[in-house]
Each structure stands twice: as C-alpha cells, then as structure tokens.
Amino acid sequence: MASAIAGVPKGHLAVYVGEKHKRFVIPISYLNHPLFKDLLDWAEEEFGFNHPMGGLTIPCNENYFITLTSSLNQ
C-alpha cells in the first residue's frame, strides 16, 4: 500500500506546517472540524490551490498547530 510506504496510515494525511514546512500526519477527521477548516481557508488565501510544494501546506507556526491539534484530540 503506497500510503503505508510514505509513512501515512490509512485514515490520515500529511500536512506541512510553518516556515520550515515540518511534516505532521493528522487524522482525516480533523478536516471536518471548524477550527481546522479555518486553517484550510487561511492556506487557500495564502497559497491558492496550485501550490508548488505538492502537499497541503498550513501557513501557521508549528507551536500554534500543535496547540490546535492537541485540543482537537480531546
């Protein structure tokens, strides 16, 4: 399975966060959460849909992303 080879388990996706584009693997269920949708809207405004990095890039800093995703886990 290609996703397992890439280090992304089934039901998850990789996103790239911050200036250094640190890779995080998150559950796809986050995509439906209103706070995460706000991040996606921000990413769309920042990068549009044709982003040369090839992955989903979130333009916030890593600490904010970690704090947000930690709250989504509770």
mmCIF file of the N, C-alpha and C atoms, coordinates in Angstrom:
data_MODEL
# 
_entry.id   MODEL 
# 
loop_
_atom_site.group_PDB 
_atom_site.id 
_atom_site.type_symbol 
_atom_site.label_atom_id 
_atom_site.label_alt_id 
_atom_site.label_comp_id 
_atom_site.label_asym_id 
_atom_site.label_entity_id 
_atom_site.label_seq_id 
_atom_site.pdbx_PDB_ins_code 
_atom_site.Cartn_x 
_atom_site.Cartn_y 
_atom_site.Cartn_z 
_atom_site.occupancy 
_atom_site.B_iso_or_equiv 
_atom_site.pdbx_formal_charge 
_atom_site.auth_seq_id 
_atom_site.auth_comp_id 
_atom_site.auth_asym_id 
_atom_site.auth_atom_id 
_atom_site.pdbx_PDB_model_num 
ATOM 1   N N  . MET A 1 1  ? 0.848   -1.180 0.000  1.00 0.00 ? 1  MET A N  1 
ATOM 2   C CA . MET A 1 1  ? 0.000   0.000  0.000  1.00 0.00 ? 1  MET A CA 1 
ATOM 3   C C  . MET A 1 1  ? 0.894   1.243  0.000  1.00 0.00 ? 1  MET A C  1 
ATOM 4   N N  . ALA A 1 2  ? 0.646   2.148  -0.921 1.00 0.00 ? 2  ALA A N  1 
ATOM 5   C CA . ALA A 1 2  ? 1.501   3.327  -1.094 1.00 0.00 ? 2  ALA A CA 1 
ATOM 6   C C  . ALA A 1 2  ? 1.487   4.232  0.125  1.00 0.00 ? 2  ALA A C  1 
ATOM 7   N N  . SER A 1 3  ? 0.311   4.436  0.752  1.00 0.00 ? 3  SER A N  1 
ATOM 8   C CA . SER A 1 3  ? 0.262   5.349  1.890  1.00 0.00 ? 3  SER A CA 1 
ATOM 9   C C  . SER A 1 3  ? 1.066   4.814  3.069  1.00 0.00 ? 3  SER A C  1 
ATOM 10  N N  . ALA A 1 4  ? 1.083   3.507  3.262  1.00 0.00 ? 4  ALA A N  1 
ATOM 11  C CA . ALA A 1 4  ? 1.879   2.941  4.349  1.00 0.00 ? 4  ALA A CA 1 
ATOM 12  C C  . ALA A 1 4  ? 3.368   3.136  4.076  1.00 0.00 ? 4  ALA A C  1 
ATOM 13  N N  . ILE A 1 5  ? 3.764   3.028  2.826  1.00 0.00 ? 5  ILE A N  1 
ATOM 14  C CA . ILE A 1 5  ? 5.166   3.227  2.455  1.00 0.00 ? 5  ILE A CA 1 
ATOM 15  C C  . ILE A 1 5  ? 5.586   4.668  2.721  1.00 0.00 ? 5  ILE A C  1 
ATOM 16  N N  . ALA A 1 6  ? 4.697   5.603  2.451  1.00 0.00 ? 6  ALA A N  1 
ATOM 17  C CA . ALA A 1 6  ? 5.006   7.018  2.647  1.00 0.00 ? 6  ALA A CA 1 
ATOM 18  C C  . ALA A 1 6  ? 4.928   7.418  4.115  1.00 0.00 ? 6  ALA A C  1 
ATOM 19  N N  . GLY A 1 7  ? 4.584   6.483  5.004  1.00 0.00 ? 7  GLY A N  1 
ATOM 20  C CA . GLY A 1 7  ? 4.506   6.794  6.422  1.00 0.00 ? 7  GLY A CA 1 
ATOM 21  C C  . GLY A 1 7  ? 3.206   7.435  6.833  1.00 0.00 ? 7  GLY A C  1 
ATOM 22  N N  . VAL A 1 8  ? 2.170   7.283  6.015  1.00 0.00 ? 8  VAL A N  1 
ATOM 23  C CA . VAL A 1 8  ? 0.867   7.847  6.331  1.00 0.00 ? 8  VAL A CA 1 
ATOM 24  C C  . VAL A 1 8  ? -0.126  6.694  6.465  1.00 0.00 ? 8  VAL A C  1 
ATOM 25  N N  . PRO A 1 9  ? -0.560  6.404  7.691  1.00 0.00 ? 9  PRO A N  1 
ATOM 26  C CA . PRO A 1 9  ? -1.501  5.305  7.870  1.00 0.00 ? 9  PRO A CA 1 
ATOM 27  C C  . PRO A 1 9  ? -2.866  5.614  7.257  1.00 0.00 ? 9  PRO A C  1 
ATOM 28  N N  . LYS A 1 10 ? -3.609  4.570  6.991  1.00 0.00 ? 10 LYS A N  1 
ATOM 29  C CA . LYS A 1 10 ? -4.955  4.727  6.451  1.00 0.00 ? 10 LYS A CA 1 
ATOM 30  C C  . LYS A 1 10 ? -5.774  5.615  7.387  1.00 0.00 ? 10 LYS A C  1 
ATOM 31  N N  . GLY A 1 11 ? -6.543  6.536  6.794  1.00 0.00 ? 11 GLY A N  1 
ATOM 32  C CA . GLY A 1 11 ? -7.361  7.444  7.581  1.00 0.00 ? 11 GLY A CA 1 
ATOM 33  C C  . GLY A 1 11 ? -6.633  8.693  8.045  1.00 0.00 ? 11 GLY A C  1 
ATOM 34  N N  . HIS A 1 12 ? -5.435  8.915  7.550  1.00 0.00 ? 12 HIS A N  1 
ATOM 35  C CA . HIS A 1 12 ? -4.615  10.073 7.918  1.00 0.00 ? 12 HIS A CA 1 
ATOM 36  C C  . HIS A 1 12 ? -4.100  10.765 6.662  1.00 0.00 ? 12 HIS A C  1 
ATOM 37  N N  . LEU A 1 13 ? -3.581  11.974 6.838  1.00 0.00 ? 13 LEU A N  1 
ATOM 38  C CA . LEU A 1 13 ? -2.914  12.666 5.746  1.00 0.00 ? 13 LEU A CA 1 
ATOM 39  C C  . LEU A 1 13 ? -1.754  13.474 6.289  1.00 0.00 ? 13 LEU A C  1 
ATOM 40  N N  . ALA A 1 14 ? -0.806  13.748 5.418  1.00 0.00 ? 14 ALA A N  1 
ATOM 41  C CA . ALA A 1 14 ? 0.358   14.547 5.800  1.00 0.00 ? 14 ALA A CA 1 
ATOM 42  C C  . ALA A 1 14 ? 0.101   16.002 5.443  1.00 0.00 ? 14 ALA A C  1 
ATOM 43  N N  . VAL A 1 15 ? 0.470   16.894 6.352  1.00 0.00 ? 15 VAL A N  1 
ATOM 44  C CA . VAL A 1 15 ? 0.418   18.328 6.096  1.00 0.00 ? 15 VAL A CA 1 
ATOM 45  C C  . VAL A 1 15 ? 1.783   18.903 6.445  1.00 0.00 ? 15 VAL A C  1 
ATOM 46  N N  . TYR A 1 16 ? 2.077   20.046 5.865  1.00 0.00 ? 16 TYR A N  1 
ATOM 47  C CA . TYR A 1 16 ? 3.354   20.724 6.091  1.00 0.00 ? 16 TYR A CA 1 
ATOM 48  C C  . TYR A 1 16 ? 3.061   22.060 6.744  1.00 0.00 ? 16 TYR A C  1 
ATOM 49  N N  . VAL A 1 17 ? 3.753   22.335 7.852  1.00 0.00 ? 17 VAL A N  1 
ATOM 50  C CA . VAL A 1 17 ? 3.401   23.465 8.711  1.00 0.00 ? 17 VAL A CA 1 
ATOM 51  C C  . VAL A 1 17 ? 4.601   24.372 8.934  1.00 0.00 ? 17 VAL A C  1 
ATOM 52  N N  . GLY A 1 18 ? 4.324   25.677 8.898  1.00 0.00 ? 18 GLY A N  1 
ATOM 53  C CA . GLY A 1 18 ? 5.322   26.668 9.264  1.00 0.00 ? 18 GLY A CA 1 
ATOM 54  C C  . GLY A 1 18 ? 6.336   26.973 8.180  1.00 0.00 ? 18 GLY A C  1 
ATOM 55  N N  . GLU A 1 19 ? 7.260   27.855 8.524  1.00 0.00 ? 19 GLU A N  1 
ATOM 56  C CA . GLU A 1 19 ? 8.280   28.303 7.573  1.00 0.00 ? 19 GLU A CA 1 
ATOM 57  C C  . GLU A 1 19 ? 9.197   27.173 7.122  1.00 0.00 ? 19 GLU A C  1 
ATOM 58  N N  . LYS A 1 20 ? 9.442   26.222 8.010  1.00 0.00 ? 20 LYS A N  1 
ATOM 59  C CA . LYS A 1 20 ? 10.338  25.111 7.675  1.00 0.00 ? 20 LYS A CA 1 
ATOM 60  C C  . LYS A 1 20 ? 9.592   23.929 7.065  1.00 0.00 ? 20 LYS A C  1 
ATOM 61  N N  . HIS A 1 21 ? 8.278   24.071 6.891  1.00 0.00 ? 21 HIS A N  1 
ATOM 62  C CA . HIS A 1 21 ? 7.431   23.021 6.312  1.00 0.00 ? 21 HIS A CA 1 
ATOM 63  C C  . HIS A 1 21 ? 7.599   21.685 7.028  1.00 0.00 ? 21 HIS A C  1 
ATOM 64  N N  . LYS A 1 22 ? 7.498   21.731 8.354  1.00 0.00 ? 22 LYS A N  1 
ATOM 65  C CA . LYS A 1 22 ? 7.593   20.495 9.134  1.00 0.00 ? 22 LYS A CA 1 
ATOM 66  C C  . LYS A 1 22 ? 6.384   19.619 8.822  1.00 0.00 ? 22 LYS A C  1 
ATOM 67  N N  . ARG A 1 23 ? 6.642   18.349 8.627  1.00 0.00 ? 23 ARG A N  1 
ATOM 68  C CA . ARG A 1 23 ? 5.595   17.401 8.238  1.00 0.00 ? 23 ARG A CA 1 
ATOM 69  C C  . ARG A 1 23 ? 4.913   16.825 9.475  1.00 0.00 ? 23 ARG A C  1 
ATOM 70  N N  . PHE A 1 24 ? 3.575   16.877 9.465  1.00 0.00 ? 24 PHE A N  1 
ATOM 71  C CA . PHE A 1 24 ? 2.757   16.270 10.502 1.00 0.00 ? 24 PHE A CA 1 
ATOM 72  C C  . PHE A 1 24 ? 1.778   15.325 9.825  1.00 0.00 ? 24 PHE A C  1 
ATOM 73  N N  . VAL A 1 25 ? 1.487   14.215 10.466 1.00 0.00 ? 25 VAL A N  1 
ATOM 74  C CA . VAL A 1 25 ? 0.479   13.279 9.973  1.00 0.00 ? 25 VAL A CA 1 
ATOM 75  C C  . VAL A 1 25 ? -0.719  13.396 10.902 1.00 0.00 ? 25 VAL A C  1 
ATOM 76  N N  . ILE A 1 26 ? -1.871  13.744 10.323 1.00 0.00 ? 26 ILE A N  1 
ATOM 77  C CA . ILE A 1 26 ? -3.070  14.006 11.117 1.00 0.00 ? 26 ILE A CA 1 
ATOM 78  C C  . ILE A 1 26 ? -4.222  13.115 10.650 1.00 0.00 ? 26 ILE A C  1 
ATOM 79  N N  . PRO A 1 27 ? -5.191  12.863 11.536 1.00 0.00 ? 27 PRO A N  1 
ATOM 80  C CA . PRO A 1 27 ? -6.377  12.104 11.125 1.00 0.00 ? 27 PRO A CA 1 
ATOM 81  C C  . PRO A 1 27 ? -7.223  12.923 10.148 1.00 0.00 ? 27 PRO A C  1 
ATOM 82  N N  . ILE A 1 28 ? -7.819  12.261 9.182  1.00 0.00 ? 28 ILE A N  1 
ATOM 83  C CA . ILE A 1 28 ? -8.653  12.995 8.224  1.00 0.00 ? 28 ILE A CA 1 
ATOM 84  C C  . ILE A 1 28 ? -9.889  13.586 8.892  1.00 0.00 ? 28 ILE A C  1 
ATOM 85  N N  . SER A 1 29 ? -10.251 13.092 10.061 1.00 0.00 ? 29 SER A N  1 
ATOM 86  C CA . SER A 1 29 ? -11.405 13.646 10.778 1.00 0.00 ? 29 SER A CA 1 
ATOM 87  C C  . SER A 1 29 ? -11.198 15.121 11.122 1.00 0.00 ? 29 SER A C  1 
ATOM 88  N N  . TYR A 1 30 ? -9.947  15.573 11.230 1.00 0.00 ? 30 TYR A N  1 
ATOM 89  C CA . TYR A 1 30 ? -9.673  16.987 11.506 1.00 0.00 ? 30 TYR A CA 1 
ATOM 90  C C  . TYR A 1 30 ? -10.240 17.889 10.416 1.00 0.00 ? 30 TYR A C  1 
ATOM 91  N N  . LEU A 1 31 ? -10.338 17.384 9.203  1.00 0.00 ? 31 LEU A N  1 
ATOM 92  C CA . LEU A 1 31 ? -10.794 18.206 8.082  1.00 0.00 ? 31 LEU A CA 1 
ATOM 93  C C  . LEU A 1 31 ? -12.212 18.716 8.274  1.00 0.00 ? 31 LEU A C  1 
ATOM 94  N N  . ASN A 1 32 ? -12.996 18.051 9.106  1.00 0.00 ? 32 ASN A N  1 
ATOM 95  C CA . ASN A 1 32 ? -14.372 18.472 9.355  1.00 0.00 ? 32 ASN A CA 1 
ATOM 96  C C  . ASN A 1 32 ? -14.513 19.404 10.547 1.00 0.00 ? 32 ASN A C  1 
ATOM 97  N N  . HIS A 1 33 ? -13.462 19.616 11.292 1.00 0.00 ? 33 HIS A N  1 
ATOM 98  C CA . HIS A 1 33 ? -13.542 20.460 12.485 1.00 0.00 ? 33 HIS A CA 1 
ATOM 99  C C  . HIS A 1 33 ? -13.479 21.937 12.092 1.00 0.00 ? 33 HIS A C  1 
ATOM 100 N N  . PRO A 1 34 ? -14.370 22.773 12.663 1.00 0.00 ? 34 PRO A N  1 
ATOM 101 C CA . PRO A 1 34 ? -14.401 24.204 12.292 1.00 0.00 ? 34 PRO A CA 1 
ATOM 102 C C  . PRO A 1 34 ? -13.066 24.927 12.472 1.00 0.00 ? 34 PRO A C  1 
ATOM 103 N N  . LEU A 1 35 ? -12.326 24.636 13.535 1.00 0.00 ? 35 LEU A N  1 
ATOM 104 C CA . LEU A 1 35 ? -11.039 25.316 13.732 1.00 0.00 ? 35 LEU A CA 1 
ATOM 105 C C  . LEU A 1 35 ? -10.030 24.910 12.666 1.00 0.00 ? 35 LEU A C  1 
ATOM 106 N N  . PHE A 1 36 ? -10.057 23.641 12.283 1.00 0.00 ? 36 PHE A N  1 
ATOM 107 C CA . PHE A 1 36 ? -9.135  23.197 11.243 1.00 0.00 ? 36 PHE A CA 1 
ATOM 108 C C  . PHE A 1 36 ? -9.561  23.750 9.890  1.00 0.00 ? 36 PHE A C  1 
ATOM 109 N N  . LYS A 1 37 ? -10.868 23.874 9.677  1.00 0.00 ? 37 LYS A N  1 
ATOM 110 C CA . LYS A 1 37 ? -11.357 24.476 8.431  1.00 0.00 ? 37 LYS A CA 1 
ATOM 111 C C  . LYS A 1 37 ? -10.872 25.915 8.304  1.00 0.00 ? 37 LYS A C  1 
ATOM 112 N N  . ASP A 1 38 ? -10.778 26.625 9.431  1.00 0.00 ? 38 ASP A N  1 
ATOM 113 C CA . ASP A 1 38 ? -10.226 27.985 9.403  1.00 0.00 ? 38 ASP A CA 1 
ATOM 114 C C  . ASP A 1 38 ? -8.780  27.972 8.906  1.00 0.00 ? 38 ASP A C  1 
ATOM 115 N N  . LEU A 1 39 ? -7.997  26.987 9.352  1.00 0.00 ? 39 LEU A N  1 
ATOM 116 C CA . LEU A 1 39 ? -6.615  26.871 8.870  1.00 0.00 ? 39 LEU A CA 1 
ATOM 117 C C  . LEU A 1 39 ? -6.581  26.592 7.371  1.00 0.00 ? 39 LEU A C  1 
ATOM 118 N N  . LEU A 1 40 ? -7.500  25.752 6.898  1.00 0.00 ? 40 LEU A N  1 
ATOM 119 C CA . LEU A 1 40 ? -7.553  25.449 5.465  1.00 0.00 ? 40 LEU A CA 1 
ATOM 120 C C  . LEU A 1 40 ? -7.917  26.687 4.651  1.00 0.00 ? 40 LEU A C  1 
ATOM 121 N N  . ASP A 1 41 ? -8.845  27.495 5.174  1.00 0.00 ? 41 ASP A N  1 
ATOM 122 C CA . ASP A 1 41 ? -9.196  28.749 4.494  1.00 0.00 ? 41 ASP A CA 1 
ATOM 123 C C  . ASP A 1 41 ? -7.983  29.672 4.427  1.00 0.00 ? 41 ASP A C  1 
ATOM 124 N N  . TRP A 1 42 ? -7.237  29.739 5.514  1.00 0.00 ? 42 TRP A N  1 
ATOM 125 C CA . TRP A 1 42 ? -6.032  30.563 5.569  1.00 0.00 ? 42 TRP A CA 1 
ATOM 126 C C  . TRP A 1 42 ? -5.014  30.061 4.545  1.00 0.00 ? 42 TRP A C  1 
ATOM 127 N N  . ALA A 1 43 ? -4.854  28.744 4.467  1.00 0.00 ? 43 ALA A N  1 
ATOM 128 C CA . ALA A 1 43 ? -3.921  28.163 3.497  1.00 0.00 ? 43 ALA A CA 1 
ATOM 129 C C  . ALA A 1 43 ? -4.349  28.490 2.072  1.00 0.00 ? 43 ALA A C  1 
ATOM 130 N N  . GLU A 1 44 ? -5.649  28.447 1.814  1.00 0.00 ? 44 GLU A N  1 
ATOM 131 C CA . GLU A 1 44 ? -6.142  28.782 0.473  1.00 0.00 ? 44 GLU A CA 1 
ATOM 132 C C  . GLU A 1 44 ? -5.838  30.238 0.130  1.00 0.00 ? 44 GLU A C  1 
ATOM 133 N N  . GLU A 1 45 ? -6.064  31.136 1.086  1.00 0.00 ? 45 GLU A N  1 
ATOM 134 C CA . GLU A 1 45 ? -5.770  32.555 0.856  1.00 0.00 ? 45 GLU A CA 1 
ATOM 135 C C  . GLU A 1 45 ? -4.277  32.775 0.615  1.00 0.00 ? 45 GLU A C  1 
ATOM 136 N N  . GLU A 1 46 ? -3.461  32.064 1.368  1.00 0.00 ? 46 GLU A N  1 
ATOM 137 C CA . GLU A 1 46 ? -2.006  32.237 1.291  1.00 0.00 ? 46 GLU A CA 1 
ATOM 138 C C  . GLU A 1 46 ? -1.410  31.635 0.020  1.00 0.00 ? 46 GLU A C  1 
ATOM 139 N N  . PHE A 1 47 ? -1.848  30.426 -0.333 1.00 0.00 ? 47 PHE A N  1 
ATOM 140 C CA . PHE A 1 47 ? -1.203  29.680 -1.407 1.00 0.00 ? 47 PHE A CA 1 
ATOM 141 C C  . PHE A 1 47 ? -2.082  29.407 -2.618 1.00 0.00 ? 47 PHE A C  1 
ATOM 142 N N  . GLY A 1 48 ? -3.400  29.524 -2.477 1.00 0.00 ? 48 GLY A N  1 
ATOM 143 C CA . GLY A 1 48 ? -4.288  29.122 -3.562 1.00 0.00 ? 48 GLY A CA 1 
ATOM 144 C C  . GLY A 1 48 ? -4.321  27.607 -3.669 1.00 0.00 ? 48 GLY A C  1 
ATOM 145 N N  . PHE A 1 49 ? -4.827  27.120 -4.784 1.00 0.00 ? 49 PHE A N  1 
ATOM 146 C CA . PHE A 1 49 ? -4.936  25.673 -4.955 1.00 0.00 ? 49 PHE A CA 1 
ATOM 147 C C  . PHE A 1 49 ? -3.763  25.077 -5.718 1.00 0.00 ? 49 PHE A C  1 
ATOM 148 N N  . ASN A 1 50 ? -2.998  25.880 -6.422 1.00 0.00 ? 50 ASN A N  1 
ATOM 149 C CA . ASN A 1 50 ? -1.835  25.392 -7.166 1.00 0.00 ? 50 ASN A CA 1 
ATOM 150 C C  . ASN A 1 50 ? -0.567  25.761 -6.418 1.00 0.00 ? 50 ASN A C  1 
ATOM 151 N N  . HIS A 1 51 ? -0.245  24.966 -5.428 1.00 0.00 ? 51 HIS A N  1 
ATOM 152 C CA . HIS A 1 51 ? 0.936   25.239 -4.615 1.00 0.00 ? 51 HIS A CA 1 
ATOM 153 C C  . HIS A 1 51 ? 2.067   24.320 -5.068 1.00 0.00 ? 51 HIS A C  1 
ATOM 154 N N  . PRO A 1 52 ? 3.239   24.860 -5.398 1.00 0.00 ? 52 PRO A N  1 
ATOM 155 C CA . PRO A 1 52 ? 4.327   24.054 -5.953 1.00 0.00 ? 52 PRO A CA 1 
ATOM 156 C C  . PRO A 1 52 ? 4.896   23.004 -5.002 1.00 0.00 ? 52 PRO A C  1 
ATOM 157 N N  . MET A 1 53 ? 4.656   23.126 -3.704 1.00 0.00 ? 53 MET A N  1 
ATOM 158 C CA . MET A 1 53 ? 5.202   22.145 -2.762 1.00 0.00 ? 53 MET A CA 1 
ATOM 159 C C  . MET A 1 53 ? 4.595   20.762 -2.995 1.00 0.00 ? 53 MET A C  1 
ATOM 160 N N  . GLY A 1 54 ? 3.381   20.713 -3.505 1.00 0.00 ? 54 GLY A N  1 
ATOM 161 C CA . GLY A 1 54 ? 2.764   19.436 -3.816 1.00 0.00 ? 54 GLY A CA 1 
ATOM 162 C C  . GLY A 1 54 ? 1.997   18.811 -2.673 1.00 0.00 ? 54 GLY A C  1 
ATOM 163 N N  . GLY A 1 55 ? 2.046   19.374 -1.502 1.00 0.00 ? 55 GLY A N  1 
ATOM 164 C CA . GLY A 1 55 ? 1.309   18.852 -0.362 1.00 0.00 ? 55 GLY A CA 1 
ATOM 165 C C  . GLY A 1 55 ? 0.449   19.934 0.247  1.00 0.00 ? 55 GLY A C  1 
ATOM 166 N N  . LEU A 1 56 ? -0.325  19.557 1.222  1.00 0.00 ? 56 LEU A N  1 
ATOM 167 C CA . LEU A 1 56 ? -1.168  20.514 1.923  1.00 0.00 ? 56 LEU A CA 1 
ATOM 168 C C  . LEU A 1 56 ? -0.289  21.277 2.906  1.00 0.00 ? 56 LEU A C  1 
ATOM 169 N N  . THR A 1 57 ? -0.111  22.568 2.658  1.00 0.00 ? 57 THR A N  1 
ATOM 170 C CA . THR A 1 57 ? 0.749   23.405 3.485  1.00 0.00 ? 57 THR A CA 1 
ATOM 171 C C  . THR A 1 57 ? -0.105  24.349 4.312  1.00 0.00 ? 57 THR A C  1 
ATOM 172 N N  . ILE A 1 58 ? 0.143   24.375 5.618  1.00 0.00 ? 58 ILE A N  1 
ATOM 173 C CA . ILE A 1 58 ? -0.591  25.223 6.552  1.00 0.00 ? 58 ILE A CA 1 
ATOM 174 C C  . ILE A 1 58 ? 0.340   26.373 6.953  1.00 0.00 ? 58 ILE A C  1 
ATOM 175 N N  . PRO A 1 59 ? -0.091  27.639 6.736  1.00 0.00 ? 59 PRO A N  1 
ATOM 176 C CA . PRO A 1 59 ? 0.813   28.775 6.938  1.00 0.00 ? 59 PRO A CA 1 
ATOM 177 C C  . PRO A 1 59 ? 0.888   29.318 8.365  1.00 0.00 ? 59 PRO A C  1 
ATOM 178 N N  . CYS A 1 60 ? 0.633   28.488 9.376  1.00 0.00 ? 60 CYS A N  1 
ATOM 179 C CA . CYS A 1 60 ? 0.765   28.972 10.751 1.00 0.00 ? 60 CYS A CA 1 
ATOM 180 C C  . CYS A 1 60 ? 2.079   28.444 11.334 1.00 0.00 ? 60 CYS A C  1 
ATOM 181 N N  . ASN A 1 61 ? 2.455   28.952 12.503 1.00 0.00 ? 61 ASN A N  1 
ATOM 182 C CA . ASN A 1 61 ? 3.687   28.433 13.104 1.00 0.00 ? 61 ASN A CA 1 
ATOM 183 C C  . ASN A 1 61 ? 3.423   27.072 13.752 1.00 0.00 ? 61 ASN A C  1 
ATOM 184 N N  . GLU A 1 62 ? 4.486   26.334 13.949 1.00 0.00 ? 62 GLU A N  1 
ATOM 185 C CA . GLU A 1 62 ? 4.374   24.965 14.455 1.00 0.00 ? 62 GLU A CA 1 
ATOM 186 C C  . GLU A 1 62 ? 3.730   24.902 15.838 1.00 0.00 ? 62 GLU A C  1 
ATOM 187 N N  . ASN A 1 63 ? 4.086   25.827 16.721 1.00 0.00 ? 63 ASN A N  1 
ATOM 188 C CA . ASN A 1 63 ? 3.528   25.810 18.077 1.00 0.00 ? 63 ASN A CA 1 
ATOM 189 C C  . ASN A 1 63 ? 2.019   25.986 18.062 1.00 0.00 ? 63 ASN A C  1 
ATOM 190 N N  . TYR A 1 64 ? 1.528   26.904 17.233 1.00 0.00 ? 64 TYR A N  1 
ATOM 191 C CA . TYR A 1 64 ? 0.084   27.099 17.126 1.00 0.00 ? 64 TYR A CA 1 
ATOM 192 C C  . TYR A 1 64 ? -0.581  25.828 16.614 1.00 0.00 ? 64 TYR A C  1 
ATOM 193 N N  . PHE A 1 65 ? 0.005   25.214 15.589 1.00 0.00 ? 65 PHE A N  1 
ATOM 194 C CA . PHE A 1 65 ? -0.562  23.998 15.006 1.00 0.00 ? 65 PHE A CA 1 
ATOM 195 C C  . PHE A 1 65 ? -0.614  22.874 16.040 1.00 0.00 ? 65 PHE A C  1 
ATOM 196 N N  . ILE A 1 66 ? 0.450   22.711 16.796 1.00 0.00 ? 66 ILE A N  1 
ATOM 197 C CA . ILE A 1 66 ? 0.497   21.666 17.823 1.00 0.00 ? 66 ILE A CA 1 
ATOM 198 C C  . ILE A 1 66 ? -0.558  21.924 18.893 1.00 0.00 ? 66 ILE A C  1 
ATOM 199 N N  . THR A 1 67 ? -0.693  23.177 19.316 1.00 0.00 ? 67 THR A N  1 
ATOM 200 C CA . THR A 1 67 ? -1.703  23.520 20.313 1.00 0.00 ? 67 THR A CA 1 
ATOM 201 C C  . THR A 1 67 ? -3.105  23.238 19.787 1.00 0.00 ? 67 THR A C  1 
ATOM 202 N N  . LEU A 1 68 ? -3.359  23.647 18.546 1.00 0.00 ? 68 LEU A N  1 
ATOM 203 C CA . LEU A 1 68 ? -4.681  23.437 17.953 1.00 0.00 ? 68 LEU A CA 1 
ATOM 204 C C  . LEU A 1 68 ? -4.998  21.950 17.827 1.00 0.00 ? 68 LEU A C  1 
ATOM 205 N N  . THR A 1 69 ? -4.080  21.184 17.268 1.00 0.00 ? 69 THR A N  1 
ATOM 206 C CA . THR A 1 69 ? -4.356  19.760 17.072 1.00 0.00 ? 69 THR A CA 1 
ATOM 207 C C  . THR A 1 69 ? -4.440  19.016 18.406 1.00 0.00 ? 69 THR A C  1 
ATOM 208 N N  . SER A 1 70 ? -3.716  19.466 19.413 1.00 0.00 ? 70 SER A N  1 
ATOM 209 C CA . SER A 1 70 ? -3.840  18.855 20.741 1.00 0.00 ? 70 SER A CA 1 
ATOM 210 C C  . SER A 1 70 ? -5.238  19.062 21.297 1.00 0.00 ? 70 SER A C  1 
ATOM 211 N N  . SER A 1 71 ? -5.802  20.237 21.063 1.00 0.00 ? 71 SER A N  1 
ATOM 212 C CA . SER A 1 71 ? -7.162  20.495 21.544 1.00 0.00 ? 71 SER A CA 1 
ATOM 213 C C  . SER A 1 71 ? -8.191  19.682 20.762 1.00 0.00 ? 71 SER A C  1 
ATOM 214 N N  . LEU A 1 72 ? -7.907  19.360 19.508 1.00 0.00 ? 72 LEU A N  1 
ATOM 215 C CA . LEU A 1 72 ? -8.828  18.551 18.714 1.00 0.00 ? 72 LEU A CA 1 
ATOM 216 C C  . LEU A 1 72 ? -8.821  17.097 19.171 1.00 0.00 ? 72 LEU A C  1 
ATOM 217 N N  . ASN A 1 73 ? -7.750  16.663 19.800 1.00 0.00 ? 73 ASN A N  1 
ATOM 218 C CA . ASN A 1 73 ? -7.642  15.286 20.284 1.00 0.00 ? 73 ASN A CA 1 
ATOM 219 C C  . ASN A 1 73 ? -8.446  15.042 21.552 1.00 0.00 ? 73 ASN A C  1 
ATOM 220 N N  . GLN A 1 74 ? -8.884  16.096 22.213 1.00 0.00 ? 74 GLN A N  1 
ATOM 221 C CA . GLN A 1 74 ? -9.584  15.937 23.497 1.00 0.00 ? 74 GLN A CA 1 
ATOM 222 C C  . GLN A 1 74 ? -11.064 15.798 23.315 1.00 0.00 ? 74 GLN A C  1 
# 
